[in-house]
Amino acid sequence: DSITKIKLLEKPSEAAWKYAHYGAIWDQLRSEFELEERFQRLSLKLELMQNNVKYFLEILQNRKSDTLEWIIIILIAGEIILCLYDIYDRAQEKKRAEEEKRRARLEHQEARQLGLEQP
């Protein structure tokens, strides 16, 4: 793109030359220094480098995405574990409350049977 923008490979118009034979010299120098071939190779190498940079950036982005996905999975698993613990704790608390009520009823019945408490 930059080569096209600065127009290195384009031949100036005949009006640009003060003397007409400069055009012939221009053509000879272009062929002598192999400007077109060199710029084509340079363009190819730059394009290859650009593709490699895009590829490596995609790899880095994918690694970052994978890391974030694993973090999210771990957080969800932690949330599930906390919810299961909360459910288990509530069930244990409910069992303890029921056991305490049952003991209180048994103590009350025993007290009634022993006559310690009036009906």
Protein Blocks (a to p, Z undefined) as FASTA:
>chain_A
ZZmmnommbccdfklpmbfklmmmmmmmmmmnommmmmmmmmmmmmmmmmmmmmmmmmmm
mmmmmmmmmmmmmmmmmmmmmmmmmmmmmmmmmmmmmmmmmmmmmmmmmmmmnopacZZ
